[in-house]
């Protein structure tokens, strides 16, 4: 409504000024209508003009390559030679038949779980501490965020030194308290732990700030209510803070799913060869994709891995969503039952 | 007396961070004890320790690692190490490249996002609702998985090895459009745009005189985040850039490939590559913090 009235007003104004300037009485309507038409076009098409750079560029460098990946995946396709014959599901069958693929899938999921789980818990606890009446708030918030600006490649270089098996700081500290040298590079689970530590190092503080913002939006009377009911600080945290944070937790988990399943930088830089360990102990799906495409020059197979990884991300997204849905439903039912009991 | 009327997230952010907030003071009287300070200090120190370690090892000769006790204070070998790093990789070139890529993409993302965000937030046009939903949906699309065709496109254009190949895919982000839309929606009063229209302002002049000044705070934050994102980006530049013309992370990878056994050199490189962003962080960390917190509430 407002837009229409203002447009009308503008037209009146335009006609007025046009009339004032034109010399002859005969030209008046023509000059006015041209101006009107121009400004009507301006109003009508400018919005599309403003959004078009985003849509054109995004279609070109974002959506088109992603969609075209599916096309490459059903062809014989070489890095140098280019497109070959249509092969249907052959690339997929080939990839799914490789032990390397399944090992990479296991590693990706394992590193993802080891990083997301502890990270969310730690971030919520840190946020809870930041949400108190601290002195020098900005200092603490900045301090927690600091690792975020360190490039993952540098993070990986530093941690691969800390976790090096013979001369690393971590192992010598562990040895001093009597735990024998752990194979941070040679063994499967320890190497996943080391890589998850790098991810957690960089992202825990960032997510803590997201949780902190959500905590500040929790109505304070909920805490007061809980205190009147005799809930201690821990109880308040578990029964008020955590449930109120659920939407934010879902948001953080989904964003880290999208990023975490594509993890490349940290495992790529964990040793000098970048192949994910001597036996692929920490080779992730994206490293596998890179190797197929740019070491073995097989774009068809690489694209098949990309498509599978895409499906995995979608699937885990759906699982996340339905689990949280179910929890929410269960709690609603629980509350209903309790209310009924209370009524009795 | 519960003066704790929960301030809406937007208001909480709009206040300058230094001023003590009423809400916080009345937050059910939670005054942190030394345990909270101690834990937070441990977290912050834990976050700084790896960087400190990098400086320590980078300033010694690499034989230090084979000794039984570790150094706890920097040695005097940093500049010798740095000189050798610069012999091994084109360090200054990589720094300049990273600066060019990060600055260009940040400018472009801010410009295009502000334009699109203004249209979505304040202008009425057919299809704006569905188009905005589309933008939000694309934020969840892992576009990185399109690397194979993207590489083919860059190869066909003859851009492999060129910075253009890294800059062009970073020119727009769906997040940027979403971010500016959310911000501009509450930052510009409709009356202001109406008034400009009544005064006979063309659309683009209204954008320039009304939207741009109002968009400045959010635009600055978006600039910072895009800058950090592109400065730290590795996967795509690693694929498409050659060893002659790397960005900093790609150069670090070359350094590691050349000198893995010499940890002092590698960590000198890591330190050198981290310092520019640490300096940026000292001056803009406050904005990054409030940017993350605003984005979180609105997302």
Interface residues (C-beta under 8 A of the other chain):
Chain A: X2 X3 X6 X7 X9 X10 X13 X14 X17 X39 X42 X43 X44 X46 X47 X48 X50 X51 X53 X54 X55 X57 X58 X61 X62 X63 X64 X65 X66 X67 X68 X69 X72 X126 X129 X130 X131 X132 X133 X134 X137 X138 X140 X141 X142 X143 X144 X145 X146 X147 X148 X149 X150 X151 X152 X153 X154 X155 X157 X158 X159 X161 X162 X164 X167 X169 X172 X201 X205 X206 X209 X210 X211 X212 X213 X214 X216 X217 X218 X219 X220 X221 X223 X224 X227 X233 X248 X251 X254 X258 X261 X262 X264 X265 X268 X269 X271 X272 X274 X286 X289 X290 X293 X294 X299 X302 X303 X306 X307 X309 X310 X313 X317
Chain B: X2 X4 X6 X8 X9 X12 X17 X18 X23 X24 X25 X26 X27 X28 X30 X31 X32 X36 X37 X39 X40 X43 X44 X47 X48 X50 X51 X53 X54 X57 X65 X66 X70 X112 X113 X115 X116 X118 X119 X120 X123 X124 X125 X128 X131 X135 X138 X140 X141 X142 X143 X144 X145 X146 X147 X148 X149 X150 X151 X152 X153 X168 X169 X171 X172 X174 X177 X190 X193 X194 X197 X198 X199 X200 X202 X203 X204 X207 X228 X231 X232 X234 X235 X238 X239 X248 X249 X252 X253 X256 X257 X260 X263 X266 X267 X269 X270 X273 X274 X277 X278 X280 X281 X285 X286 X288 X289 X292 X293 X294 X295 X296 X297 X299
